[in-house]
Amino acid sequence: MNKEKIACDVKRWAKIIRNDPQGDLYPNFLFFMTFYPEFRNLCYYRMGKFGGFFNVFCRQMDTLFLATPEIGPGLFIQHGFSTIVAAKSIGANCWINQQVTIGYSNETDCPTLEDNVTVCAGAKVIGKATVGENSKIGANAVVVKDVPPNVTVVGIPARIVRRDGIRRDEPL
Ligand SMILES: CC(C)(COP(=O)(O)OP(=O)(O)OC[C@H]1O[C@@H](n2cnc3c(N)ncnc32)[C@H](O)[C@@H]1OP(=O)(O)O)[C@@H](O)C(=O)NCCC(=O)NCCS
């Protein structure tokens, strides 16, 4: 059970969903547990083996898989429909949308996401790629190489269209 990370998750979700920068644990925790199945997946993941027990009474989403050994605080999952997160590690305050796959290319190679990374709807991040902090993977992009920090990438194969907020067109 990781109470500190759950408290950070609640704060971040409260800020995004309820526009509540204070994000007090109790009203918000109950609100998200009741109305946001994606939040339940994250919470049960944080609770480890106890999560499976609570899932009997209050079900998590069947289509959202968090198979990552280390997920930093403040992960926001906007929609968990058909989303698989099998990374080596995920940093703090990342954001993941629906129909995303973050996963292995073979038995050992899987991605690392640093802090504050956003993975938009339908994007795939595959194999031993590291996504640098503050970077954004555009909708439906396919990333198989390292992504530097502070960029936006789009397309298949993914290319850089923004670096430090400035429009670019660079290969990865
Ligand atoms: C990538 C994204 C974040 C936009 O980033 P941005 O820095 O504002 O990019 P711009 O809109 O300035 O576009 C830059 C270039 O990338 C292209 N582009 C933007 N998003 C793209 C995408 N997802 N796939 C392919 N190309 C894309 C634009 O057409 C533009 O190319 P051009 O100059 O040749 O016409 C956004 O397009 C995106 O994918 N958002 C997804 C949001 C999401 O998941 N929503 C679901 C909510 S339920």
The ligand as a Tripos MOL2 file, in Angstrom:
@<TRIPOS>MOLECULE
LIG
   48    50     1     0     0
SMALL
NO_CHARGES

@<TRIPOS>ATOM
      1 C1          0.1060   16.2500  -31.0240 C.3       1 LIG1
      2 C2         -0.9430   17.2020  -30.4670 C.3       1 LIG1
      3 C3         -0.8540   17.1890  -28.9480 C.3       1 LIG1
      4 C4         -0.7760   18.6030  -31.0250 C.3       1 LIG1
      5 O1          0.4720   19.1250  -30.7470 O.3       1 LIG1
      6 P1          0.8690   20.5760  -31.3130 P.3       1 LIG1
      7 O2          2.2390   20.8510  -30.8280 O.co2     1 LIG1
      8 O3         -0.1970   21.5520  -30.9490 O.co2     1 LIG1
      9 O4          0.8850   20.3060  -32.8670 O.3       1 LIG1
     10 P2          0.2240   21.1660  -34.0530 P.3       1 LIG1
     11 O5         -1.2510   21.1040  -33.9520 O.co2     1 LIG1
     12 O6          0.8730   22.5230  -34.0890 O.co2     1 LIG1
     13 O7          0.6580   20.3490  -35.3110 O.3       1 LIG1
     14 C5          1.9800   20.3000  -35.7590 C.3       1 LIG1
     15 C6          2.0310   19.3780  -36.9610 C.3       1 LIG1
     16 O8          1.7790   18.0120  -36.5320 O.3       1 LIG1
     17 C7          0.6270   17.5000  -37.2260 C.3       1 LIG1
     18 N1         -0.0990   16.6970  -36.2210 N.ar      1 LIG1
     19 C8         -0.6240   17.1260  -35.0470 C.ar      1 LIG1
     20 N2         -1.1380   16.0830  -34.3710 N.ar      1 LIG1
     21 C9         -0.9400   14.9930  -35.1350 C.ar      1 LIG1
     22 C10        -1.2420   13.6160  -34.9620 C.ar      1 LIG1
     23 N3         -1.8350   13.1770  -33.8550 N.pl3     1 LIG1
     24 N4         -0.8690   12.7480  -35.9390 N.ar      1 LIG1
     25 C11        -0.2480   13.1990  -37.0750 C.ar      1 LIG1
     26 N5          0.0710   14.4880  -37.2790 N.ar      1 LIG1
     27 C12        -0.2780   15.3720  -36.3310 C.ar      1 LIG1
     28 C13        -0.1510   18.7320  -37.6980 C.3       1 LIG1
     29 O9         -0.9480   18.4400  -38.8030 O.3       1 LIG1
     30 C14         0.9930   19.6690  -38.0100 C.3       1 LIG1
     31 O10         1.5870   19.2800  -39.2250 O.3       1 LIG1
     32 P3          1.6820   20.2870  -40.4900 P.3       1 LIG1
     33 O11         2.3270   21.5230  -39.9680 O.co2     1 LIG1
     34 O12         2.4890   19.5070  -41.4840 O.co2     1 LIG1
     35 O13         0.2810   20.5000  -40.8970 O.co2     1 LIG1
     36 C15        -2.3500   16.8520  -30.8950 C.3       1 LIG1
     37 O14        -2.4980   16.9520  -32.2870 O.3       1 LIG1
     38 C16        -2.8160   15.4580  -30.4570 C.2       1 LIG1
     39 O15        -2.4610   14.4450  -31.0220 O.2       1 LIG1
     40 N6         -3.6800   15.4840  -29.4550 N.am      1 LIG1
     41 C17        -4.3150   14.2880  -28.9910 C.3       1 LIG1
     42 C18        -5.2780   14.6180  -27.9320 C.3       1 LIG1
     43 C19        -6.0470   13.4140  -27.4930 C.2       1 LIG1
     44 O16        -5.5190   12.3430  -27.2600 O.2       1 LIG1
     45 N7         -7.3330   13.6120  -27.3700 N.am      1 LIG1
     46 C20        -8.2370   12.5930  -26.9330 C.3       1 LIG1
     47 C21        -9.0800   13.1190  -25.7880 C.3       1 LIG1
     48 S1        -10.3210   11.9650  -25.3860 S.3       1 LIG1
@<TRIPOS>BOND
     1     1     2 1
     2     2     3 1
     3     2     4 1
     4     2    36 1
     5     4     5 1
     6     5     6 1
     7     6     7 2
     8     6     8 1
     9     6     9 1
    10     9    10 1
    11    10    11 2
    12    10    12 1
    13    10    13 1
    14    13    14 1
    15    14    15 1
    16    15    16 1
    17    15    30 1
    18    16    17 1
    19    17    18 1
    20    17    28 1
    21    18    19 ar
    22    18    27 ar
    23    19    20 ar
    24    20    21 ar
    25    21    22 ar
    26    21    27 ar
    27    22    23 1
    28    22    24 ar
    29    24    25 ar
    30    25    26 ar
    31    26    27 ar
    32    28    29 1
    33    28    30 1
    34    30    31 1
    35    31    32 1
    36    32    33 2
    37    32    34 1
    38    32    35 1
    39    36    37 1
    40    36    38 1
    41    38    39 2
    42    38    40 1
    43    40    41 1
    44    41    42 1
    45    42    43 1
    46    43    44 2
    47    43    45 1
    48    45    46 1
    49    46    47 1
    50    47    48 1
@<TRIPOS>SUBSTRUCTURE
     1 LIG1         1 GROUP 0 **** ****
